[in-house]
Amino acid sequence: MKVSYQPAFIRDLRQLRGRPEYERIYRLVFEAMPRWAGLAGQAQVKCLSGRDHAYRVRVRDYRIGFYWRGEVLIVSRVLHRREIYRYFP
């Protein structure tokens, strides 16, 4: 599976440096997500209602928003739970 990272996600991740959640988010996105064979069996993944290919993963108070299109996983944003639904999808 191919993983693509949007520039907005990289910006969001840089702003999280120094926070306790940073390491957990970094490991999930750059180590665990590329090994996923599919979304089945991923406990924290939820489909966003009204959107066919938009999903989110919960990491404490942060949400990682991504799209699943065929064999490509497009990581779009990582924001606090108050803000994620304003900017994603």
LINSULDA-V234292 format. One record per backbone hydrogen bond with DSSP energy under -0.5 kcal/mol. NH is the residue of the N-H (numbers start at 1). CO is the residue of the C=O. Records with the same first field share a line. If there is no record, write none. Layout:
BEGIN
NH=CO ; CO
END
This chain:
BEGIN
2=71
4=73
6=4 ; 75
9=6
10=6
11=7
12=8
13=9
14=10
15=11
16=12 ; 13
17=14
19=16
22=19
24=20
25=21
26=22
27=23
28=24
29=25
30=26
31=27
32=27
33=28
35=32
36=32 ; 33
42=39
43=41
45=42
46=56
48=54
51=48
55=66
56=46
57=64
58=44
59=62
62=59
63=79
64=57
65=63 ; 77
66=55
67=74
68=53
69=67 ; 72
70=68
72=69
73=2
74=67 ; 72
75=4 ; 73
76=65 ; 74
77=65
79=63
81=61
83=80
84=80
86=83
87=83
88=84
END
